[in-house]
Amino acid sequence: MGNKVINKVGPKLGLYEIDTDEQLSASIGFLREMDDGRMFRLCRNSVAAALAPGLLVQAKADTAYSEELVVAVAGAVGDTTLSVTVTSGHEDLSENELRDGYFAASGTAGELGHGRKIKGNTAAVAGAITILTFYDALTDVITISSYGAWIFPIYTDVVVDAGSAKAIGCPICDVTISVAATGYYYFWAQVAGPCPIISGGALVAGDNVMSGGDGSVIATTGTTPETVGVAMQAVTASGDVGWIWLNIE
């Protein structure tokens, strides 16, 4: 065992590199695995802030406006599009903002659970209709006036983890803030294996850790936390970086 990449086919971006090459958008979410158990996902930074190693990142946070979305035009078996009304309280939706997110029928008994990955969407202001295009065709009718829910793309427009969405990994190098007019930065976030992360509280080896809500990790609390890894070092003081065996994947 050394420091070898197992799956060499994939995007041409070094693990410790960042790039604005838009061709990388086709490989968002690609999994790169090393022979020592470390695993990484290709992500795209948001326009919100630069990112730094040692801090967990998350997907764009879901909101109440992502649920109970009314179907404006019925979808037939074999259709790859569905017209959905953007909730009036939602922010305006830009073209393809939901690309590689997911949509599921959630409010009519005959259709419940039918979900598809989103290939693209049309731009729409709050209260207007967006047309979702799916990678795969529908296998059931989605009736008019039923409703559904979507979630945003998991590895696109990521931000520092705030505990408001699933933690998806930890950058392993500094990542420049994206600027829509000049380009989005692509980078690798570690999702499994030994990874240095800032501790938000005292940790001892063997502690199951969860998101601290600010990019850090803390010992799990409560009855049903989202565990993201296990502390590897004997003692890690609050505010210090310690080695965590990530098990997000």
C-alpha positions in Angstrom: 0.0 0.0 0.0 1.3 3.4 -0.9 -0.3 6.6 -2.2 -1.9 5.3 -5.4 -5.1 6.2 -7.1 -7.2 3.0 -7.7 -9.6 4.4 -10.3 -7.4 6.4 -12.6 -10.1 7.1 -15.2 -12.0 10.3 -14.5 -11.6 14.1 -14.4 -8.1 15.4 -15.0 -7.7 17.4 -11.8 -5.0 16.6 -9.3 -6.2 16.0 -5.7 -4.6 19.2 -4.4 -5.5 21.3 -7.4 -8.5 23.6 -8.1 -9.6 24.7 -11.6 -12.4 26.7 -13.3 -12.4 24.4 -16.4 -16.2 24.0 -17.2 -15.5 20.6 -18.7 -15.2 19.4 -15.1 -18.9 20.1 -14.6 -19.7 16.8 -16.4 -17.8 14.9 -13.6 -19.4 16.6 -10.5 -19.7 14.0 -7.8 -17.1 11.7 -9.4 -15.6 9.3 -6.7 -11.8 9.0 -6.6 -10.4 6.3 -4.4 -6.9 5.7 -3.0 -5.4 2.4 -2.0 -5.3 3.3 1.7 -9.0 3.8 2.1 -9.2 7.6 1.4 -12.0 8.6 -0.9 -12.8 12.0 -2.6 -15.7 13.5 -4.4 -15.4 16.2 -7.1 -17.2 19.3 -6.0 -17.9 22.9 -7.1 -17.5 25.8 -4.8 -20.2 28.5 -4.4 -20.1 32.2 -4.7 -20.6 32.5 -0.9 -17.0 32.2 0.4 -13.6 30.6 -0.1 -13.1 27.2 1.5 -10.2 25.9 3.6 -8.9 22.4 4.5 -9.9 21.1 7.9 -13.5 22.3 7.7 -16.5 20.2 6.6 -18.6 21.5 3.8 -22.3 20.8 3.0 -24.7 21.1 0.1 -26.9 24.1 -0.4 -29.4 24.1 2.5 -33.0 22.9 1.8 -35.8 25.2 2.6 -39.6 24.9 3.3 -40.1 26.2 -0.3 -38.6 23.0 -1.7 -41.6 21.0 -0.6 -45.2 20.8 -1.6 -44.4 22.0 -5.1 -47.6 21.9 -7.2 -47.5 20.0 -10.5 -48.8 22.4 -13.1 -49.0 20.0 -16.1 -49.6 16.3 -15.7 -46.7 14.1 -16.6 -47.3 10.9 -18.7 -45.5 7.6 -18.7 -42.5 8.0 -20.9 -42.2 11.8 -20.3 -38.8 13.2 -19.4 -40.1 16.6 -18.4 -42.5 17.9 -15.7 -43.9 21.4 -15.2 -43.8 22.5 -11.5 -44.9 25.8 -9.9 -42.1 27.4 -7.9 -43.5 28.3 -4.5 -44.3 32.0 -4.2 -41.9 32.4 -1.2 -39.0 30.9 -3.0 -36.1 32.9 -4.5 -36.1 33.2 -8.3 -34.8 30.0 -9.9 -32.0 30.4 -12.4 -31.6 28.1 -15.5 -30.2 24.7 -14.6 -29.9 25.7 -10.9 -31.3 22.3 -10.0 -29.2 20.3 -12.4 -28.1 17.0 -10.8 -30.6 17.6 -7.9 -33.6 15.3 -7.4 -37.4 15.5 -7.6 -40.0 13.1 -6.1 -43.7 12.9 -6.1 -44.7 13.3 -2.5 -48.3 14.2 -2.2 -50.6 11.8 -4.1 -51.1 8.2 -3.1 -50.7 6.6 -6.5 -47.5 8.4 -7.3 -45.7 8.5 -3.9 -42.0 7.8 -4.0 -41.6 8.1 -7.8 -38.3 10.1 -8.0 -35.9 11.2 -10.7 -32.6 12.9 -11.0 -32.9 16.3 -12.6 -30.9 17.0 -15.8 -31.9 20.6 -16.1 -34.6 23.3 -15.4 -35.9 26.4 -17.0 -35.5 29.8 -15.2 -38.5 30.9 -13.2 -39.4 33.7 -10.8 -41.1 32.8 -7.5 -44.7 31.8 -8.2 -44.0 30.9 -11.9 -43.6 27.5 -13.6 -40.3 25.8 -14.1 -39.9 22.9 -16.5 -37.8 20.1 -15.0 -36.0 17.8 -17.4 -35.1 14.3 -16.0 -32.3 12.0 -17.0 -34.8 9.1 -17.0 -38.4 8.9 -18.2 -41.4 8.6 -15.9 -42.8 5.2 -15.3 -46.1 6.4 -13.8 -48.5 9.3 -14.4 -47.8 12.4 -12.3 -51.2 14.0 -12.0 -51.9 17.7 -12.3 -52.3 19.5 -8.9 -50.5 16.7 -7.1 -47.2 17.9 -5.6 -43.6 16.9 -5.0 -40.3 17.9 -3.4 -36.9 18.6 -4.8 -33.4 18.8 -3.3 -30.6 20.8 -4.6 -27.5 19.2 -6.2 -25.4 17.6 -3.6 -21.9 18.5 -4.8 -22.6 21.8 -6.5 -22.4 25.3 -4.9 -21.2 23.8 -1.6 -20.6 26.0 1.5 -18.9 25.6 4.9 -21.0 23.1 6.9 -23.6 24.8 9.1 -25.5 21.7 10.1 -28.4 22.7 7.8 -27.8 20.1 5.2 -25.9 16.8 4.8 -22.2 17.2 5.4 -20.6 15.9 2.2 -16.9 16.1 2.9 -13.8 18.1 3.7 -11.6 20.1 1.3 -8.0 19.1 1.3 -6.6 22.4 -0.1 -7.6 26.1 -0.1 -10.4 26.7 -2.6 -11.0 30.1 -4.1 -14.4 31.7 -3.9 -16.3 31.3 -7.2 -17.4 34.3 -9.3 -20.3 33.6 -11.6 -19.0 36.1 -14.2 -15.5 34.5 -14.4 -15.8 30.9 -13.4 -16.7 28.3 -10.7 -13.9 26.6 -8.9 -13.8 22.7 -8.9 -12.0 20.8 -6.2 -11.8 17.5 -4.3 -13.5 17.0 -0.9 -12.5 14.0 1.1 -15.4 11.7 2.1 -13.7 8.7 3.7 -10.4 7.6 5.4 -8.0 9.5 7.6 -8.6 13.3 7.3 -7.4 16.2 9.4 -10.4 18.3 10.7 -10.7 21.0 13.3 -12.3 19.9 16.5 -15.1 22.0 18.0 -14.7 20.3 21.4 -12.4 17.9 23.2 -12.2 14.5 21.6 -10.6 11.2 22.5 -9.7 8.3 20.3 -12.8 6.2 19.4 -15.3 9.1 19.8 -18.0 9.1 17.2 -18.0 12.6 15.7 -20.7 14.7 14.1 -20.9 18.2 12.6 -20.3 21.0 15.0 -22.3 23.3 12.8 -19.4 25.6 11.9 -17.2 23.2 9.8 -15.7 21.5 12.9 -16.5 18.1 14.3 -17.6 17.4 17.9 -18.4 14.2 19.8 -21.9 12.9 19.0 -24.7 14.1 21.2 -28.4 13.1 21.4 -30.0 9.9 20.3 -29.9 10.1 16.4 -27.0 12.3 15.3 -25.5 12.2 11.8 -22.1 10.5 12.5 -19.5 11.6 10.0 -16.5 9.7 11.4 -14.4 8.4 14.4 -11.6 10.3 16.3 -8.2 8.6 15.7 -5.9 10.4 18.1 -5.6 9.8 21.8 -6.6 13.4 22.7 -7.6 16.4 20.5 -8.2 19.7 22.3 -11.0 22.0 21.2 -9.8 24.3 18.4 -7.0 21.9 17.4 -6.9 19.8 14.2 -7.1 16.1 14.8 -7.1 13.1 12.6 -10.6 11.7 11.9 -11.5 8.5 10.1 -14.2 9.9 7.9 -17.1 7.5 7.0 -19.4 9.9 5.1 -19.2 7.3 2.3 
